[in-house]
Amino acid sequence: MDDETAVLADDGTRLWTRRGGTDGPGEPVLFCHGGPGLWDTLQAPAALLTGRRVYHWDQRGCGRSQRRGPYSVDRSVADLDAVRRHFGLDRVALLGHSWGARLALGYALAHPGRVSRLVLVSGTGIDDDATWHPRYQDAFFRVLGEDRARWEELRARGTDRTETEDRELAVLQWSVDFADRDLAREHAEAMATPWFGVNAECNATIGAELRQGSAGLLRERCAALEVSVLIVDGERDIRPRRAVDSLERVLPRVRRTTLAGAGHLPWTEDPEGFRSAVGAFLA
């Protein structure tokens, strides 16, 4: 049975958490969801990793956690450490998706002795955004296709959007993350259900910080990271996968798996491939 509880960060902010899975031989895994500004949508990949305890949380200000800043990468790392301590996990495997991959990597760099293994799914690497974001934006509009006009209309309304319109905008935006265009909208609707609302302030603040980051310093720190890392890509993720190449090259203990025919959420479109690759790495 899943157990939900509130964890207090060191400044008293309430963080929603859930312990799931079962006691078994598999190594426990703590999940870091994407965003920034979203909530945990990683129940499906967790269910694929059977025979182990799994731990989820909504990041500060997101989903079911308290809507309270400040928002920063360091603050997110500290909150993640509070979740780890709450569950009594001396060392734990981390699995981060998208922005969550960057967060998990940041945690491993700050606390390498607390991380047994690191799984980075659909991350964007450590290079400056300018090396990959223009190609991503071009691909985004190409895949969005005839929905672009509605997406732009909703975006232009800004804070005047209703909650229903906020959700519609998110579904349109998330639909590009799936390779199977016939099922893309259905998959995006599932991501938005239940709907907790995107924290735009969190997204903008952490996003701006990431754009100002120093790729050179990150490379130096990653080169010294003695934690085993698995990088998982979806072959048809519209974020250029070459953005992760430099991270793969610099990590001393890394392997990489690319799942054919899968997009940004590869467990959705290749669940068996995801289970096999991640399960074998965590065994």
ROGUKOL-539482 format. One line per field, with one value per residue: x, z, y of N, C-alpha, C in turn. Coordinates in Angstrom, 2 decimals. Atoms other than C-alpha are relative to their C-alpha. Example, Ala and Ser with C-alpha at 12.3 -4.5 7.8 and 13.67 -1.06 7.14 Angstrom:
# ROGUKOL-539482
npx c(0.89/-0.82)
npz c(0.00/-0.06)
npy c(-1.19/-1.19)
capx c(12.30/13.67)
capz c(7.80/7.14)
capy c(-4.50/-1.06)
cpx c(0.90/-0.77)
cpz c(0.00/0.73)
cpy c(1.20/1.09)
# end
This chain:
# ROGUKOL-539482
npx c(0.84/-0.75/0.14/-0.23/-0.29/-0.65/-1.35/-0.37/-1.34/-0.68/0.62/1.38/0.90/0.54/-0.20/0.77/-0.79/0.70/-0.81/0.74/-0.72/0.02/-1.30/-0.48/-1.44/-0.44/-0.46/1.00/-0.20/0.67/0.28/0.01/0.82/-0.41/0.54/0.45/1.33/1.02/0.18/-0.43/0.80/-0.89/0.53/-0.13/-1.33/-0.24/0.69/-0.78/-1.17/0.64/-0.84/-0.81/0.68/-0.15/0.33/0.38/0.28/0.28/-1.00/0.45/0.92/0.58/0.93/0.60/-0.87/0.38/-0.36/-0.87/-1.39/-0.60/-0.24/-1.35/-0.55/-0.52/1.14/0.58/-0.92/0.20/1.30/-0.16/-0.71/0.96/0.82/-0.84/-0.16/1.29/0.25/-1.07/-0.79/-1.39/-0.40/1.17/-0.06/0.84/0.42/0.53/0.52/-0.01/-0.63/-0.32/-1.32/-0.97/0.07/-0.63/-1.44/-0.46/-0.04/-1.13/-1.22/-0.07/0.00/-0.30/0.05/1.40/0.61/-0.58/0.03/0.68/0.65/0.37/0.92/0.45/-0.56/-0.53/-1.44/-0.62/-0.40/0.86/1.23/-0.18/-0.52/1.03/1.38/0.60/0.46/1.18/1.13/0.43/0.68/1.25/1.04/0.26/0.82/1.28/0.80/1.20/0.37/-0.83/0.79/0.69/-1.04/-0.44/1.11/0.05/-1.21/0.10/0.92/-0.78/0.68/1.45/0.55/0.72/-0.64/0.26/-0.89/-1.35/-0.15/0.00/-1.32/-0.97/0.22/-0.53/-1.45/-0.55/0.28/-1.14/-1.00/0.25/-0.33/1.19/0.87/1.39/0.30/-0.68/0.94/0.48/-1.07/-0.12/1.16/-0.28/-0.97/0.67/1.08/0.71/-0.62/-0.36/-0.40/-1.43/-0.52/-0.73/-1.11/-1.04/-0.53/-0.77/-1.14/-1.02/-0.40/-0.96/-1.25/-0.66/-0.55/-1.18/-0.97/-1.32/-0.22/-1.37/-0.09/0.73/-0.83/-1.05/0.58/0.47/-1.16/-0.45/1.12/-0.21/1.29/0.41/1.07/0.65/0.73/1.04/0.58/0.94/-0.58/0.78/0.16/-0.30/-1.18/-1.13/-0.72/-1.42/-0.21/-0.43/-1.25/-1.15/0.15/-0.42/-1.45/-0.77/0.25/-0.95/0.64/1.27/0.47/1.10/0.96/0.96/1.17/0.48/1.41/0.57/-0.19/-0.57/0.39/-0.24/0.69/1.35/0.02/-0.79/-0.08/-0.86/-1.37/-0.33/-0.12/-1.20/-1.22/-0.14/-0.01/-1.31/-0.97/0.23/-0.05)
npz c(0.00/0.02/-1.18/0.27/-1.19/0.22/-0.55/-0.19/0.38/-1.13/-0.30/-0.41/1.13/0.06/1.27/0.13/0.36/0.00/0.03/0.67/0.30/-1.01/-0.48/0.85/0.21/0.81/-0.70/-0.05/0.96/-0.29/1.29/0.12/1.16/0.89/-0.18/-1.37/-0.20/0.15/-1.15/0.30/0.96/0.26/-0.50/1.01/-0.01/-1.28/0.02/0.82/-0.76/-1.04/-1.02/-0.72/-0.48/0.82/-0.76/0.86/-0.68/0.79/-0.36/-0.68/0.73/1.14/-0.26/-1.32/-0.98/-0.36/0.99/-0.74/0.43/1.26/1.00/0.54/0.10/-1.32/-0.90/0.40/-0.49/-1.45/-0.23/0.31/-1.12/-1.10/0.31/-0.24/-1.44/-0.58/0.23/-0.60/1.07/-0.11/1.40/0.80/1.43/0.46/1.39/0.34/1.37/0.58/-0.99/-1.15/0.23/-0.41/-1.45/-0.56/0.21/-0.96/-1.33/-0.04/-0.08/-1.34/-1.02/0.70/-0.91/-0.27/1.24/0.40/1.46/0.53/1.29/0.59/1.10/0.84/-0.45/1.06/-0.13/-0.78/0.88/-0.01/0.77/1.37/0.85/0.40/-0.11/1.28/0.75/-0.70/0.28/1.37/0.01/-0.76/0.85/1.10/-0.48/-0.47/1.23/0.09/-1.33/-0.38/-0.13/-1.29/-1.03/-0.06/-0.55/-1.44/-0.59/0.01/-1.06/-1.23/-1.28/0.19/0.31/-1.03/-0.35/1.11/1.10/-0.40/0.25/1.45/0.48/-0.39/0.80/1.33/-0.07/-0.32/1.05/0.91/-0.64/0.33/1.40/0.66/0.10/-0.15/-1.42/-0.74/-0.81/-1.08/-0.99/-0.66/-0.89/-1.18/-0.82/-0.62/-0.85/-0.42/0.35/-1.18/0.38/0.15/-0.76/1.00/-0.66/-0.19/1.32/0.52/-0.85/0.14/1.40/0.20/-0.65/0.82/1.20/-0.39/-0.59/0.60/0.50/-0.27/-1.38/-0.11/0.57/-0.96/-1.13/0.49/0.26/-1.27/-0.63/-0.02/-0.14/1.25/0.62/1.22/0.77/0.83/0.98/1.02/1.31/0.70/-0.83/0.86/-0.53/0.65/-0.95/-0.01/-1.15/-1.13/0.37/-0.78/-1.33/0.09/0.19/-1.15/-1.17/0.02/-0.16/0.65/1.16/0.63/0.74/0.80/0.27/1.35/0.17/-1.20/-0.14/-1.22/-1.11/0.72/-0.61/0.54/1.35/0.00/-1.41/-0.23/0.16/-1.19/-1.12/0.17/-0.14/-1.35/-0.96/0.02/-0.58/-1.45/-0.62)
npy c(-1.20/-1.25/-0.85/-1.41/-0.79/-1.29/-0.13/-1.40/-0.42/-0.62/-1.30/0.25/0.20/1.35/0.70/1.23/1.17/1.28/1.21/1.05/1.23/1.06/0.44/1.07/-0.01/-1.13/-1.18/-1.07/-1.09/-1.26/-0.60/-1.46/-0.30/-1.07/-1.34/-0.24/-0.52/1.04/0.87/1.37/0.76/1.12/1.26/1.06/0.61/0.66/1.29/0.93/0.43/0.79/0.64/-0.98/-1.19/-1.20/-1.20/-1.11/-1.27/-1.20/-1.00/-1.22/-0.86/0.70/1.09/0.11/-0.64/-1.36/-1.03/-0.91/-0.04/-0.44/1.02/0.01/1.35/0.39/0.22/1.28/1.03/0.10/0.64/1.41/0.61/0.14/1.17/1.18/0.19/0.38/1.42/0.78/0.60/-0.40/-0.14/0.35/-0.26/-1.11/-0.02/-1.32/-0.14/-1.34/-0.87/0.83/0.59/-1.03/-0.07/1.20/-0.15/-1.00/0.61/0.93/-0.79/-0.58/1.06/1.27/1.13/0.35/0.51/1.29/0.00/-1.18/0.24/-1.28/0.32/-1.12/-1.26/-0.86/-0.10/-1.07/-1.09/-1.17/0.16/-0.48/1.07/0.95/-0.48/-0.43/1.17/0.51/-0.88/0.27/1.30/-0.15/-0.57/0.93/1.11/-0.56/-0.06/-0.83/-0.47/-1.14/-1.22/0.03/-0.09/-1.39/-0.79/0.23/-0.58/-1.46/-0.46/-0.12/0.21/-0.10/1.33/0.74/1.27/0.92/-0.39/0.38/1.43/0.20/-0.42/1.02/1.20/-0.27/-0.06/1.32/0.97/0.14/0.86/1.41/0.30/0.50/-1.16/0.42/0.15/-1.05/-0.80/0.87/0.09/-1.29/-0.12/0.82/-0.74/-1.14/0.52/-1.21/-1.26/-0.77/-1.35/-0.24/-1.13/-0.77/-0.70/0.99/0.33/-1.12/-0.33/1.03/-0.01/-1.09/0.39/1.02/-0.64/-0.77/0.92/0.13/1.34/0.40/0.45/1.26/1.07/0.32/0.73/1.30/0.84/0.56/0.70/1.45/0.66/0.63/-0.78/0.46/-1.00/0.61/-0.92/0.46/-0.31/-1.03/-1.19/-1.14/-0.69/0.68/0.86/-0.36/-0.88/0.83/0.68/-0.47/0.57/1.40/0.08/-0.44/0.84/1.12/1.31/-0.25/0.75/-0.74/0.81/-0.75/0.84/-0.29/-0.30/-0.62/-1.42/-0.58/0.88/1.27/1.13/0.06/0.56/1.23/0.39/1.15/-0.46/-0.78/0.93/0.80/-0.80/-0.58/1.10/0.65/-0.91/-0.08/1.35)
capx c(0.00/1.22/1.82/1.45/2.93/4.15/7.86/9.13/12.06/14.65/12.73/9.41/7.96/5.68/6.64/4.22/5.77/4.65/6.29/5.24/6.37/7.13/9.95/12.08/15.56/15.61/17.42/15.11/14.64/13.80/12.20/12.70/9.99/10.36/9.36/10.37/6.97/5.19/4.43/5.23/3.94/6.31/3.98/4.16/7.95/7.99/5.49/7.87/10.63/9.13/10.45/11.67/10.58/9.98/9.73/8.01/7.70/6.28/8.98/8.64/5.66/4.45/1.50/0.50/3.44/3.12/3.08/6.05/9.45/12.24/12.94/16.48/18.57/20.34/17.01/15.68/18.78/18.28/14.60/15.53/17.94/15.13/12.99/15.86/16.44/12.74/12.59/15.77/17.65/21.36/22.17/19.60/19.34/17.99/15.97/15.39/13.31/13.87/14.57/14.51/17.58/19.44/18.24/19.30/22.71/23.05/22.22/24.79/27.44/26.60/26.16/27.95/28.13/24.33/23.73/24.25/23.28/21.98/19.47/19.09/16.06/15.48/17.72/19.27/22.85/25.16/25.83/24.46/20.90/22.14/23.73/20.41/17.36/16.93/16.72/14.29/12.08/12.02/11.06/8.42/6.52/6.92/5.44/2.74/1.52/-2.04/-2.35/0.18/-2.42/-4.41/-1.22/-0.09/-3.54/-3.52/0.07/-0.75/-3.47/-0.87/-2.30/-5.77/-6.12/-8.68/-7.67/-9.30/-7.28/-4.09/-4.68/-5.49/-2.24/-0.26/-1.87/-1.06/2.52/3.07/1.59/4.78/6.69/5.27/6.48/3.18/1.13/-2.09/-1.85/0.01/-3.01/-4.30/-0.91/-0.75/-4.27/-3.17/-0.21/-2.59/-4.91/-5.24/-4.49/-2.59/-1.65/1.78/3.78/4.88/7.03/8.98/9.40/10.63/12.95/14.75/14.72/16.52/19.09/19.80/20.35/22.98/24.85/28.50/28.90/32.66/32.35/29.74/32.08/34.85/32.55/31.03/34.49/35.13/31.79/32.43/28.79/27.53/25.23/22.74/21.57/18.27/17.12/14.07/15.26/12.47/12.64/12.46/15.12/18.34/20.01/23.41/22.87/23.65/26.76/29.20/27.77/28.21/31.80/32.83/31.24/33.79/31.26/28.46/26.45/23.78/20.65/18.55/15.02/13.91/10.59/10.16/9.81/10.48/8.65/10.25/8.56/5.22/6.16/8.70/7.85/9.65/12.78/12.69/12.12/14.94/17.50/16.79/16.03/19.31/21.25/19.68/19.99)
capz c(0.00/-0.78/2.17/1.68/4.14/4.42/4.95/6.39/4.60/6.76/6.46/7.43/3.91/3.56/0.81/-0.35/-0.49/-1.19/-0.38/-2.70/-4.17/-2.03/0.14/-2.05/-3.38/-5.68/-4.64/-3.42/-5.88/-5.16/-8.14/-9.22/-11.54/-14.42/-14.79/-13.09/-11.71/-12.32/-10.00/-9.75/-12.80/-12.43/-11.16/-14.46/-14.58/-10.89/-11.49/-14.06/-11.46/-9.37/-6.21/-4.53/-2.54/-4.52/-3.21/-4.85/-3.98/-5.35/-5.45/-3.50/-4.59/-6.96/-7.07/-3.57/-1.84/-0.17/-2.60/-1.10/-2.38/-2.64/-5.85/-6.88/-7.82/-4.43/-2.61/-4.61/-3.74/-0.04/-0.24/-1.90/0.95/3.45/1.68/1.73/5.45/6.24/4.78/6.57/3.33/4.03/0.35/-2.42/-6.19/-7.82/-11.02/-12.52/-15.58/-17.76/-15.35/-12.63/-14.27/-13.77/-10.17/-9.48/-11.02/-8.88/-5.78/-6.64/-7.14/-3.76/-1.86/-3.76/-0.67/-0.42/-3.98/-4.88/-8.55/-10.79/-13.65/-15.91/-18.20/-21.06/-19.56/-21.51/-20.37/-19.04/-22.10/-22.37/-23.71/-26.82/-28.06/-28.33/-27.56/-31.02/-32.64/-29.96/-30.56/-34.30/-33.72/-31.17/-33.65/-36.43/-34.34/-32.83/-36.38/-36.71/-32.93/-32.96/-33.44/-30.39/-28.33/-29.21/-28.42/-24.98/-24.28/-25.17/-22.51/-19.76/-16.28/-17.73/-18.59/-16.68/-14.95/-17.77/-20.32/-18.32/-18.54/-22.25/-22.88/-20.96/-22.84/-26.18/-25.09/-23.63/-26.66/-28.63/-26.18/-27.66/-30.87/-31.66/-32.95/-32.97/-29.20/-28.26/-27.08/-25.07/-23.36/-22.61/-21.15/-18.83/-17.66/-16.83/-14.78/-11.94/-12.62/-9.97/-11.96/-13.21/-10.89/-13.43/-10.92/-10.06/-13.73/-14.67/-11.70/-11.90/-15.70/-15.62/-13.17/-15.38/-18.39/-16.42/-15.30/-16.02/-18.26/-17.70/-13.94/-14.27/-16.50/-13.91/-11.13/-13.25/-14.18/-10.49/-9.81/-8.77/-8.98/-11.58/-14.03/-16.61/-19.26/-20.92/-24.09/-26.27/-29.86/-31.00/-28.17/-29.92/-27.55/-29.47/-27.79/-28.78/-25.92/-23.58/-25.44/-23.51/-20.20/-21.29/-22.34/-19.07/-16.55/-15.51/-14.78/-17.31/-19.72/-22.13/-23.58/-26.41/-26.76/-30.38/-31.32/-27.95/-27.14/-24.05/-21.73/-23.02/-20.52/-22.13/-25.64/-24.84/-21.37/-21.79/-23.10/-20.17/-17.64/-19.08/-19.23/-15.87/-14.04/-15.16/-14.14/-10.66/-10.10)
capy c(0.00/3.50/5.81/9.57/12.02/15.58/16.13/19.41/21.02/22.75/26.04/24.43/24.14/21.11/18.68/16.00/12.54/8.99/5.67/2.87/-0.41/-3.43/-4.64/-6.86/-7.52/-4.50/-1.35/1.46/4.32/7.95/9.73/13.35/14.64/17.08/20.69/22.88/23.78/20.47/17.56/13.88/12.01/9.06/6.35/4.44/4.07/3.23/0.42/-1.08/-1.42/-4.20/-5.84/-2.67/0.36/3.54/7.08/10.05/13.72/16.94/19.59/22.82/24.90/22.20/19.83/18.77/20.44/23.82/26.78/28.51/29.61/30.41/28.51/27.58/24.56/24.56/24.86/21.88/19.84/20.64/19.65/16.36/15.69/16.32/13.71/11.21/11.75/11.48/7.99/6.92/6.24/6.29/5.72/5.53/5.26/8.43/8.49/11.93/12.77/15.86/18.78/16.12/14.54/17.82/17.96/14.36/15.05/18.18/16.17/13.49/16.17/17.71/14.41/11.63/9.44/9.43/8.17/4.52/4.82/7.57/7.20/10.26/9.96/12.42/15.07/17.94/17.50/20.19/22.36/25.88/26.10/27.90/24.68/22.83/24.98/26.60/23.15/22.02/25.06/24.43/20.80/21.81/23.95/21.42/18.63/20.88/21.48/22.73/23.12/25.95/28.69/27.59/27.14/30.68/32.08/30.49/31.54/35.13/35.29/34.85/35.27/35.89/32.18/30.17/26.95/25.00/26.97/26.42/22.70/22.87/24.76/22.14/19.25/20.87/21.50/18.04/16.32/16.98/14.77/11.56/9.96/8.25/11.16/9.15/8.64/11.81/13.81/10.85/10.45/14.17/14.12/11.31/13.40/16.26/14.03/14.84/18.48/20.43/23.51/24.57/26.82/29.42/31.33/28.20/27.34/30.81/31.26/27.92/28.05/31.40/30.04/27.04/29.31/31.24/28.12/27.42/24.39/24.40/24.11/21.38/19.37/19.58/18.40/15.62/14.34/13.68/11.94/8.33/7.24/4.77/6.57/5.33/7.79/6.82/8.58/8.22/8.06/10.41/12.94/16.32/17.71/17.03/14.08/15.42/17.89/14.98/13.81/16.01/14.79/11.19/11.86/13.47/11.07/8.42/5.63/5.86/3.77/4.97/3.38/4.79/3.39/3.19/4.79/6.52/10.19/12.30/9.88/6.66/4.35/5.23/4.14/1.41/0.12/-3.20/-1.52/0.89/-1.90/-3.97/-1.17/0.47/-2.78/-4.34/-1.24/-1.21/-4.97)
cpx c(0.88/-0.29/0.34/0.25/0.62/1.34/0.30/1.42/0.63/-0.52/-1.48/-0.99/-0.43/0.15/-0.81/0.91/-0.89/1.04/-0.85/0.88/-0.11/1.42/0.44/1.49/0.51/0.39/-1.09/0.36/-0.81/-0.09/-0.01/-0.73/0.51/-0.68/1.00/-1.44/-1.10/-0.08/0.38/-0.99/0.72/-0.49/0.20/1.40/0.33/-0.62/0.76/1.18/-0.47/1.02/0.88/-0.91/0.28/-0.53/-0.22/-0.16/-0.36/0.97/-0.67/-0.90/-0.78/-0.99/-0.62/0.88/-0.42/0.49/0.80/1.42/0.92/0.28/1.42/0.45/0.50/-1.13/-0.65/0.86/-0.18/-1.33/0.08/0.72/-0.93/-0.91/0.79/0.12/-1.29/-0.26/1.12/0.89/1.44/0.60/-1.16/0.31/-0.96/-0.33/-0.66/-0.41/0.00/0.71/0.39/1.33/1.10/0.03/0.70/1.52/0.58/0.09/1.20/1.33/0.19/0.17/0.33/-0.05/-1.39/-0.68/0.71/0.10/-0.86/-0.54/-0.52/-0.80/-0.40/0.48/0.50/1.48/0.45/0.46/-0.97/-1.20/0.19/0.48/-1.09/-1.41/-0.58/-0.51/-1.23/-1.23/-0.54/-0.79/-1.34/-1.12/-0.33/-0.93/-1.37/-0.96/-1.18/-0.48/0.77/-0.83/-0.70/1.01/0.45/-1.09/-0.05/1.21/-0.14/-0.90/0.70/-0.81/-1.51/-0.62/-0.78/0.77/-0.19/0.92/1.46/0.25/0.04/1.36/1.05/-0.15/0.54/1.53/0.60/-0.24/1.18/1.05/-0.17/0.19/-1.23/-1.05/-1.47/-0.42/0.54/-0.93/-0.52/1.05/0.14/-1.16/0.23/1.00/-0.68/-1.14/0.59/0.82/0.28/0.46/1.51/0.39/0.91/1.19/1.18/0.68/0.92/1.28/1.13/0.49/1.04/1.34/0.76/0.64/1.26/1.12/1.30/0.23/1.40/0.18/-0.71/0.82/1.08/-0.56/-0.48/1.16/0.51/-1.07/0.20/-1.29/-0.37/-1.25/-0.52/-0.74/-0.99/-0.61/-1.13/0.52/-0.70/-0.40/0.37/1.09/1.22/0.82/1.49/0.30/0.52/1.37/1.17/-0.07/0.45/1.52/0.77/-0.20/0.92/-0.65/-1.41/-0.27/-1.24/-0.86/-0.95/-1.13/-0.63/-1.50/-0.65/0.33/0.57/-0.36/0.14/-0.69/-1.42/-0.03/0.90/0.17/0.94/1.47/0.47/0.22/1.31/1.26/0.20/0.07/1.34/1.05/-0.12/0.12/1.23)
cpz c(0.00/1.26/-0.39/1.30/-0.40/0.70/0.13/-0.48/1.15/0.32/0.35/-1.13/-0.08/-1.41/-0.01/-0.43/0.00/-0.03/-0.62/-0.28/1.12/0.49/-0.83/-0.23/-0.78/0.84/0.03/-0.97/0.43/-1.32/0.08/-1.29/-0.79/0.31/-0.54/0.03/-0.15/1.28/-0.42/-0.93/-0.34/0.59/-1.00/-0.05/1.30/0.02/-0.83/0.77/1.23/1.00/0.76/0.55/-0.94/0.78/-0.97/0.85/-1.02/0.46/0.58/-0.90/-1.10/0.46/1.38/1.11/0.22/-1.05/0.70/-0.54/1.20/-0.92/-0.55/-0.11/1.37/0.98/-0.32/0.47/1.50/0.33/-0.28/1.14/1.20/-0.21/0.27/1.50/0.64/-0.12/0.53/-1.01/0.09/-1.37/-0.84/-1.47/-0.33/-1.47/-0.27/-1.45/-0.42/0.95/1.23/-0.16/0.41/1.51/0.64/-0.17/0.99/1.40/0.12/0.08/1.39/1.08/-0.62/0.90/0.33/-1.20/-0.41/-1.51/-0.47/-1.39/-0.51/-1.26/-0.72/0.52/-1.19/0.20/0.79/-0.87/0.13/-0.93/-1.47/-0.94/-0.50/-0.07/-1.32/-0.83/0.65/-0.33/-1.41/-0.08/0.72/-0.89/-1.18/0.44/0.47/-1.17/0.08/1.36/0.42/0.23/1.36/1.14/0.17/0.58/1.52/0.70/0.13/1.11/1.35/1.24/-0.11/-0.36/1.19/0.32/-1.12/-1.17/0.32/-0.30/-1.50/-0.59/0.31/-0.84/-1.41/0.01/0.25/-1.11/-0.95/0.56/-0.33/-1.49/-0.78/-0.05/0.14/1.47/0.84/0.90/1.17/1.11/0.78/0.95/1.28/0.92/0.79/0.92/1.15/-0.29/1.27/-0.32/-0.04/0.81/-0.94/0.62/0.21/-1.32/-0.51/0.80/-0.15/-1.45/-0.28/0.63/-0.84/-1.24/0.31/0.53/-0.78/-0.43/0.32/1.41/0.20/-0.56/0.99/1.15/-0.43/-0.23/1.27/0.70/-0.10/0.36/-1.34/-0.54/-1.22/-0.62/-0.91/-0.89/-0.75/-1.35/-0.67/0.92/-0.87/0.58/-0.57/0.98/0.01/1.15/1.21/-0.27/0.87/1.44/0.00/-0.09/1.28/1.24/-0.04/0.05/-0.57/-1.08/-0.54/-0.82/-0.75/-0.41/-1.32/0.01/1.18/0.03/1.35/1.25/-0.49/0.60/-0.54/-1.32/-0.16/1.44/0.25/-0.17/1.22/1.20/-0.08/0.28/1.43/1.04/0.05/0.66/1.53/0.71/0.89)
cpy c(1.25/0.80/1.43/0.73/1.32/0.01/1.49/0.23/0.76/1.40/-0.13/-0.17/-1.46/-0.57/-1.28/-1.14/-1.24/-1.13/-1.10/-1.20/-1.00/-0.27/-1.19/0.13/1.20/1.20/1.07/1.13/1.21/0.78/1.53/0.38/1.19/1.31/1.02/0.52/-1.01/-0.83/-1.42/-0.69/-1.31/-1.32/-1.14/-0.57/-0.70/-1.39/-1.04/-0.59/-0.76/-0.53/0.95/1.09/1.17/1.19/1.16/1.26/1.07/1.07/1.25/0.85/-0.67/-1.06/0.08/0.56/1.45/1.00/1.08/-0.09/0.03/-1.18/0.15/-1.45/-0.46/-0.28/-1.35/-1.16/-0.19/-0.67/-1.50/-0.71/-0.18/-1.20/-1.28/-0.29/-0.46/-1.50/-0.89/-0.71/0.50/0.25/-0.51/0.24/1.14/-0.19/1.35/0.06/1.46/0.96/-0.81/-0.72/0.98/0.14/-1.20/0.06/1.01/-0.56/-0.94/0.74/0.59/-1.05/-1.35/-1.22/-0.46/-0.66/-1.28/-0.13/1.16/-0.32/1.35/-0.27/1.28/1.34/0.83/0.26/1.21/1.16/1.18/-0.22/0.36/-1.09/-0.94/0.60/0.50/-1.19/-0.62/0.84/-0.21/-1.31/0.07/0.51/-0.91/-1.13/0.50/0.20/0.94/0.48/1.25/1.26/0.05/0.12/1.45/0.91/-0.14/0.61/1.52/0.53/0.11/-0.29/0.13/-1.35/-0.55/-1.28/-1.02/0.29/-0.31/-1.48/-0.30/0.36/-1.07/-1.26/0.19/-0.05/-1.38/-1.01/-0.19/-0.96/-1.48/-0.22/-0.46/1.11/-0.36/-0.08/1.16/0.80/-0.83/-0.13/1.30/0.25/-0.81/0.69/1.11/-0.42/-0.82/1.25/0.80/1.42/0.18/1.22/0.79/0.73/-0.94/-0.32/1.11/0.24/-1.03/-0.06/1.07/-0.34/-1.02/0.62/0.81/-0.89/-0.06/-1.44/-0.50/-0.53/-1.33/-1.16/-0.44/-0.84/-1.38/-0.96/-0.67/-0.84/-1.52/-0.73/-0.60/0.68/-0.74/1.17/-0.72/1.07/-0.69/0.45/1.17/1.16/1.21/0.90/-0.71/-0.81/0.28/0.96/-0.77/-0.63/0.42/-0.51/-1.46/-0.11/0.28/-0.89/-1.22/-1.38/0.09/-1.02/0.73/-0.96/0.93/-0.94/0.43/0.30/0.68/1.48/0.39/-0.79/-1.44/-1.20/-0.15/-0.76/-1.23/-0.48/-1.17/0.37/0.78/-0.93/-0.79/0.80/0.48/-1.12/-0.69/0.88/0.02/-1.34/-0.15)
# end
